Amino acid sequence: MSPDTSYLRDMLAQDSAAVAQLKTLLLTERQKLEERQLQGLQEIITQKDKLVESLAFSAKQREQALRAAGLETTLIGWEKFLLRSPATLSLIPGWQALTAEFVECQKANEINGRMINRSKQTLSHLLNLIRGQVAMPSLYTQTGTTTNQNNSYTVAKA
């Protein structure tokens, strides 16, 4: 086995471990968001940032290898790179498993993002209610189009 293949195998193993940790953190984050448990979220965010930095560094290393080989710096280029040599063929199953896990991480991250966005909207709405401001809903005109009213109305007066 050439040193390059050994290096690629080590990088793949590190990336796989990082993605597994990231997936665990994302699931923990989702649980905390569902329970509205804010303690520990900052630590999760810090850990996620470190893992993403590590994965970004590996992606740059792969990109450099692809450029050196004269291939495009895409997923297809990387697969072509692995198919080029009999020594790197054994890395393909690990690479496919890594990309599948990464897709799961992306989906989990999107779900968490939607949860955070929904919580943000709810909090904003509650703050407006506390302030006594309720945005006027959109109304239909005679022509059937909607009009957005930028005015807000006071719910109660002191």
GROMACS elastic network, one bead per residue, 0.5 to 0.9 nm:
[ bonds ]
;  ai    aj funct       b0    kb
    1     4     6  0.82392   500
    1     5     6  0.63782   500
    1     6     6  0.67623   500
    1    87     6  0.65649   500
    2     5     6  0.53152   500
    2     6     6  0.63392   500
    2     7     6  0.86792   500
    2    87     6  0.76207   500
    3     7     6  0.60208   500
    3     8     6  0.85128   500
    4     7     6  0.50079   500
    4     8     6  0.61191   500
    4     9     6  0.85407   500
    5     9     6  0.60306   500
    5    10     6  0.85449   500
    5    87     6  0.66444   500
    5    88     6  0.61949   500
    5    91     6  0.85549   500
    6     9     6  0.50513   500
    6    10     6  0.61963   500
    6    11     6  0.85716   500
    7    10     6  0.51284   500
    7    11     6  0.61130   500
    7    12     6  0.85404   500
    8    11     6  0.50131   500
    8    12     6  0.60359   500
    8    13     6  0.85498   500
    8    62     6  0.87359   500
    8    88     6  0.83747   500
    8    91     6  0.81385   500
    9    12     6  0.50741   500
    9    13     6  0.61847   500
    9    14     6  0.86550   500
    9    88     6  0.86907   500
    9    91     6  0.67841   500
    9    94     6  0.87763   500
   10    13     6  0.50595   500
   10    14     6  0.61568   500
   10    15     6  0.85431   500
   11    14     6  0.50857   500
   11    15     6  0.60569   500
   11    16     6  0.84794   500
   11    58     6  0.69388   500
   12    15     6  0.50780   500
   12    16     6  0.60243   500
   12    17     6  0.85907   500
   12    58     6  0.86623   500
   12    91     6  0.81209   500
   12    94     6  0.72185   500
   12    95     6  0.69634   500
   12    98     6  0.78474   500
   13    16     6  0.50611   500
   13    17     6  0.62224   500
   13    18     6  0.85997   500
   13    94     6  0.82009   500
   14    17     6  0.51502   500
   14    18     6  0.61281   500
   14    19     6  0.86147   500
   14    54     6  0.88265   500
   14    55     6  0.87417   500
   14    58     6  0.89590   500
   15    19     6  0.60420   500
   15    20     6  0.84848   500
   15    51     6  0.89650   500
   15    54     6  0.78241   500
   15    55     6  0.62098   500
   15    58     6  0.74238   500
   15    98     6  0.75083   500
   16    19     6  0.51815   500
   16    20     6  0.61378   500
   16    21     6  0.86284   500
   16    94     6  0.82693   500
   16    95     6  0.86490   500
   16    97     6  0.82534   500
   16    98     6  0.56280   500
   16    99     6  0.89890   500
   16   101     6  0.81256   500
   16   102     6  0.88263   500
   17    20     6  0.51175   500
   17    21     6  0.62211   500
   17    22     6  0.85641   500
   18    21     6  0.51164   500
   18    22     6  0.60541   500
   18    23     6  0.85807   500
   18    51     6  0.58505   500
   18    52     6  0.81747   500
   18    54     6  0.76698   500
   18    55     6  0.72552   500
   19    23     6  0.60477   500
   19    24     6  0.85780   500
   19    51     6  0.76810   500
   19    52     6  0.86748   500
   19    55     6  0.80699   500
   19    98     6  0.75055   500
   19   101     6  0.67737   500
   19   102     6  0.63047   500
   19   105     6  0.74494   500
   20    23     6  0.51328   500
   20    24     6  0.63268   500
   20    25     6  0.87001   500
   20    98     6  0.89669   500
   20   101     6  0.73465   500
   20   102     6  0.85787   500
   20   105     6  0.86544   500
   21    24     6  0.50960   500
   21    25     6  0.61770   500
   21    26     6  0.86108   500
   21    48     6  0.85604   500
   21    51     6  0.79107   500
   22    25     6  0.50300   500
   22    26     6  0.60981   500
   22    27     6  0.86301   500
   22    47     6  0.82568   500
   22    48     6  0.61894   500
   22    51     6  0.67011   500
   22    52     6  0.81330   500
   22   102     6  0.89771   500
   22   105     6  0.70626   500
   23    26     6  0.50962   500
   23    27     6  0.62730   500
   23    28     6  0.86332   500
   23   101     6  0.78928   500
   23   102     6  0.81942   500
   23   104     6  0.75389   500
   23   105     6  0.53264   500
   23   106     6  0.89259   500
   23   108     6  0.75568   500
   23   109     6  0.87974   500
   24    27     6  0.52037   500
   24    28     6  0.61872   500
   24    29     6  0.85341   500
   24   105     6  0.89907   500
   25    28     6  0.50046   500
   25    29     6  0.59680   500
   25    30     6  0.85238   500
   25    44     6  0.63966   500
   25    45     6  0.86103   500
   25    47     6  0.79928   500
   25    48     6  0.70832   500
   26    30     6  0.61249   500
   26    31     6  0.86425   500
   26    44     6  0.82567   500
   26    48     6  0.82282   500
   26   105     6  0.72965   500
   26   108     6  0.62920   500
   26   109     6  0.64870   500
   26   112     6  0.75703   500
   27    30     6  0.50300   500
   27    31     6  0.62838   500
   27    32     6  0.87129   500
   27   108     6  0.71300   500
   27   109     6  0.88930   500
   27   112     6  0.87158   500
   28    31     6  0.51136   500
   28    32     6  0.62835   500
   28    33     6  0.86193   500
   28    44     6  0.82533   500
   29    32     6  0.51112   500
   29    33     6  0.61096   500
   29    34     6  0.85758   500
   29    40     6  0.87656   500
   29    41     6  0.67019   500
   29    44     6  0.69590   500
   29    45     6  0.86316   500
   29   112     6  0.74501   500
   30    33     6  0.50119   500
   30    34     6  0.60689   500
   30    35     6  0.85716   500
   30   108     6  0.80912   500
   30   109     6  0.87810   500
   30   111     6  0.79822   500
   30   112     6  0.57597   500
   30   115     6  0.80952   500
   31    34     6  0.51063   500
   31    35     6  0.62321   500
   31    36     6  0.83952   500
   31    37     6  0.83808   500
   32    35     6  0.51185   500
   32    36     6  0.57890   500
   32    38     6  0.67534   500
   32    39     6  0.82533   500
   32    40     6  0.83568   500
   32    41     6  0.74929   500
   33    37     6  0.61964   500
   33    38     6  0.73606   500
   33    41     6  0.86205   500
   33   112     6  0.77218   500
   33   115     6  0.71805   500
   33   116     6  0.74794   500
   33   119     6  0.88113   500
   34    37     6  0.77180   500
   34   115     6  0.79907   500
   35    38     6  0.86458   500
   37    40     6  0.80006   500
   37    41     6  0.80480   500
   38    41     6  0.56350   500
   38    42     6  0.81837   500
   39    42     6  0.75449   500
   39    43     6  0.86486   500
   40    43     6  0.52906   500
   40    44     6  0.63772   500
   40    45     6  0.87905   500
   41    44     6  0.50188   500
   41    45     6  0.61890   500
   41    46     6  0.86634   500
   42    45     6  0.50468   500
   42    46     6  0.62345   500
   42    47     6  0.86844   500
   43    46     6  0.50711   500
   43    47     6  0.62211   500
   43    48     6  0.85666   500
   44    47     6  0.51253   500
   44    48     6  0.60670   500
   44    49     6  0.85850   500
   45    48     6  0.50342   500
   45    49     6  0.61552   500
   45    50     6  0.87619   500
   46    49     6  0.51587   500
   46    50     6  0.64747   500
   46    51     6  0.88600   500
   47    50     6  0.52040   500
   47    51     6  0.63530   500
   47    52     6  0.86633   500
   48    51     6  0.51450   500
   48    52     6  0.60741   500
   48    53     6  0.85418   500
   49    52     6  0.51177   500
   49    53     6  0.61179   500
   49    54     6  0.86569   500
   50    53     6  0.51086   500
   50    54     6  0.62995   500
   50    55     6  0.87282   500
   51    54     6  0.50728   500
   51    55     6  0.62314   500
   51    56     6  0.85699   500
   52    55     6  0.50167   500
   52    56     6  0.60184   500
   52    57     6  0.85600   500
   53    56     6  0.50253   500
   53    57     6  0.61928   500
   53    58     6  0.87272   500
   54    57     6  0.51621   500
   54    58     6  0.64274   500
   54    59     6  0.87140   500
   55    58     6  0.51256   500
   55    59     6  0.61689   500
   55    60     6  0.87170   500
   56    60     6  0.62766   500
   56    61     6  0.86891   500
   57    60     6  0.51527   500
   57    61     6  0.63685   500
   57    62     6  0.88009   500
   58    62     6  0.62482   500
   58    63     6  0.85173   500
   59    62     6  0.50912   500
   59    63     6  0.60877   500
   59    64     6  0.86645   500
   60    64     6  0.61833   500
   60    65     6  0.86384   500
   61    64     6  0.51629   500
   61    65     6  0.63299   500
   61    66     6  0.87163   500
   62    65     6  0.50364   500
   62    66     6  0.61921   500
   62    67     6  0.86637   500
   62    73     6  0.81842   500
   62    78     6  0.76415   500
   63    66     6  0.50973   500
   63    67     6  0.62336   500
   63    68     6  0.86140   500
   63    72     6  0.85228   500
   63    73     6  0.55466   500
   63    74     6  0.81706   500
   63    78     6  0.83879   500
   64    67     6  0.51144   500
   64    68     6  0.61258   500
   64    69     6  0.85753   500
   64    73     6  0.83840   500
   65    68     6  0.51049   500
   65    69     6  0.62032   500
   65    70     6  0.86644   500
   65    71     6  0.87016   500
   65    73     6  0.89749   500
   65    78     6  0.89353   500
   65    81     6  0.86860   500
   66    69     6  0.50159   500
   66    70     6  0.61513   500
   66    71     6  0.51092   500
   66    72     6  0.65217   500
   66    73     6  0.59368   500
   66    74     6  0.86715   500
   66    77     6  0.69765   500
   66    78     6  0.67703   500
   66    81     6  0.70270   500
   67    71     6  0.57480   500
   67    72     6  0.68947   500
   67    73     6  0.69013   500
   68    71     6  0.76889   500
   69    72     6  0.89439   500
   69    81     6  0.76897   500
   71    74     6  0.84685   500
   71    77     6  0.55600   500
   71    78     6  0.79046   500
   71    80     6  0.79897   500
   71    81     6  0.75085   500
   72    75     6  0.86167   500
   72    76     6  0.78441   500
   72    77     6  0.50473   500
   72    78     6  0.79926   500
   73    76     6  0.80571   500
   73    77     6  0.57254   500
   73    78     6  0.70786   500
   74    78     6  0.63179   500
   74    79     6  0.86914   500
   75    78     6  0.51516   500
   75    79     6  0.63111   500
   75    80     6  0.86887   500
   76    79     6  0.50652   500
   76    80     6  0.61828   500
   76    81     6  0.85464   500
   77    80     6  0.50662   500
   77    81     6  0.61460   500
   77    82     6  0.87629   500
   78    82     6  0.63027   500
   78    83     6  0.86497   500
   79    82     6  0.51260   500
   79    83     6  0.62271   500
   79    84     6  0.87301   500
   79    92     6  0.76863   500
   79    95     6  0.87306   500
   80    83     6  0.50155   500
   80    84     6  0.61977   500
   81    84     6  0.53190   500
   81    85     6  0.77004   500
   81    88     6  0.81975   500
   82    85     6  0.65260   500
   82    86     6  0.84324   500
   82    87     6  0.85066   500
   82    88     6  0.51442   500
   82    89     6  0.57939   500
   82    90     6  0.85383   500
   82    91     6  0.71042   500
   82    92     6  0.66617   500
   83    86     6  0.72980   500
   83    88     6  0.67993   500
   83    89     6  0.57057   500
   83    92     6  0.80318   500
   84    87     6  0.87331   500
   84    88     6  0.75089   500
   84    89     6  0.78774   500
   85    88     6  0.54304   500
   85    89     6  0.64971   500
   86    89     6  0.52332   500
   86    90     6  0.77146   500
   87    90     6  0.67170   500
   87    91     6  0.82919   500
   88    91     6  0.53669   500
   88    92     6  0.73369   500
   89    92     6  0.56487   500
   89    93     6  0.84867   500
   90    93     6  0.69029   500
   90    94     6  0.80074   500
   91    94     6  0.54559   500
   91    95     6  0.61349   500
   91    96     6  0.87429   500
   92    96     6  0.61127   500
   92    97     6  0.86064   500
   93    96     6  0.51043   500
   93    97     6  0.61982   500
   93    98     6  0.85665   500
   94    97     6  0.51053   500
   94    98     6  0.61078   500
   94    99     6  0.86843   500
   95    98     6  0.50111   500
   95    99     6  0.62329   500
   95   100     6  0.86332   500
   96    99     6  0.52001   500
   96   100     6  0.62000   500
   96   101     6  0.86763   500
   97   100     6  0.51236   500
   97   101     6  0.62311   500
   97   102     6  0.85745   500
   98   101     6  0.51785   500
   98   102     6  0.61127   500
   98   103     6  0.87035   500
   99   103     6  0.62233   500
   99   104     6  0.87231   500
  100   103     6  0.51841   500
  100   104     6  0.65014   500
  100   105     6  0.88313   500
  101   104     6  0.50619   500
  101   105     6  0.63206   500
  101   106     6  0.87548   500
  102   106     6  0.62529   500
  102   107     6  0.87163   500
  103   106     6  0.50238   500
  103   107     6  0.63252   500
  103   108     6  0.86798   500
  104   107     6  0.51232   500
  104   108     6  0.61879   500
  104   109     6  0.85506   500
  105   108     6  0.50457   500
  105   109     6  0.60178   500
  105   110     6  0.85664   500
  106   109     6  0.50522   500
  106   110     6  0.62071   500
  106   111     6  0.87127   500
  107   110     6  0.51084   500
  107   111     6  0.63058   500
  107   112     6  0.86959   500
  108   111     6  0.51374   500
  108   112     6  0.62351   500
  108   113     6  0.85819   500
  109   112     6  0.50702   500
  109   113     6  0.60587   500
  109   114     6  0.86366   500
  110   114     6  0.62120   500
  110   115     6  0.86109   500
  111   114     6  0.51618   500
  111   115     6  0.62564   500
  111   116     6  0.86876   500
  112   116     6  0.61510   500
  112   117     6  0.85464   500
  113   116     6  0.50833   500
  113   117     6  0.60814   500
  113   118     6  0.85347   500
  114   117     6  0.50014   500
  114   118     6  0.60362   500
  114   119     6  0.85137   500
  115   118     6  0.51216   500
  115   119     6  0.61500   500
  115   120     6  0.85352   500
  116   119     6  0.50888   500
  116   120     6  0.61020   500
  116   121     6  0.86756   500
  117   121     6  0.62454   500
  117   122     6  0.86457   500
  118   121     6  0.50883   500
  118   122     6  0.61690   500
  118   123     6  0.85500   500
  119   122     6  0.50479   500
  119   123     6  0.60311   500
  119   124     6  0.84955   500
  120   123     6  0.51167   500
  120   124     6  0.61096   500
  120   125     6  0.85843   500
  121   124     6  0.50817   500
  121   125     6  0.61339   500
  121   126     6  0.86045   500
  122   125     6  0.50776   500
  122   126     6  0.61407   500
  122   127     6  0.85764   500
  123   126     6  0.50638   500
  123   127     6  0.61035   500
  123   128     6  0.85887   500
  124   127     6  0.51078   500
  124   128     6  0.62307   500
  124   129     6  0.86666   500
  125   128     6  0.51195   500
  125   129     6  0.62796   500
  125   130     6  0.87266   500
  125   134     6  0.81579   500
  126   130     6  0.61876   500
  126   131     6  0.85840   500
  127   130     6  0.50102   500
  127   131     6  0.61446   500
  127   132     6  0.85173   500
  127   133     6  0.86182   500
  128   131     6  0.50011   500
  128   132     6  0.61452   500
  128   133     6  0.50560   500
  128   134     6  0.63258   500
  128   135     6  0.84255   500
  129   133     6  0.55220   500
  129   134     6  0.61986   500
  129   154     6  0.89619   500
  129   155     6  0.77169   500
  130   133     6  0.75143   500
  131   134     6  0.87516   500
  131   154     6  0.83200   500
  131   155     6  0.87873   500
  132   153     6  0.76090   500
  132   154     6  0.50240   500
  132   155     6  0.50192   500
  132   156     6  0.64101   500
  132   157     6  0.83388   500
  133   152     6  0.57174   500
  133   153     6  0.54662   500
  133   155     6  0.62577   500
  133   156     6  0.89614   500
  134   137     6  0.89414   500
  134   151     6  0.88739   500
  134   152     6  0.54911   500
  134   153     6  0.55864   500
  134   154     6  0.67287   500
  134   155     6  0.68781   500
  135   149     6  0.78092   500
  135   150     6  0.72380   500
  135   151     6  0.66061   500
  135   153     6  0.66745   500
  136   139     6  0.86844   500
  136   148     6  0.80017   500
  136   149     6  0.58645   500
  136   150     6  0.71560   500
  136   151     6  0.64429   500
  136   152     6  0.58068   500
  136   153     6  0.71463   500
  137   147     6  0.88407   500
  137   148     6  0.71415   500
  137   149     6  0.68606   500
  138   146     6  0.60410   500
  138   147     6  0.54618   500
  138   149     6  0.62679   500
  139   145     6  0.82288   500
  139   146     6  0.53194   500
  139   147     6  0.54252   500
  139   148     6  0.69247   500
  139   149     6  0.79558   500
  140   143     6  0.78333   500
  140   144     6  0.56202   500
  140   145     6  0.54830   500
  140   147     6  0.62773   500
  141   144     6  0.52842   500
  141   145     6  0.55205   500
  141   146     6  0.59968   500
  141   147     6  0.69219   500
  142   145     6  0.75552   500
  143   146     6  0.87840   500
  148   151     6  0.89829   500
  149   152     6  0.80339   500
  153   156     6  0.89944   500
  154   157     6  0.70448   500
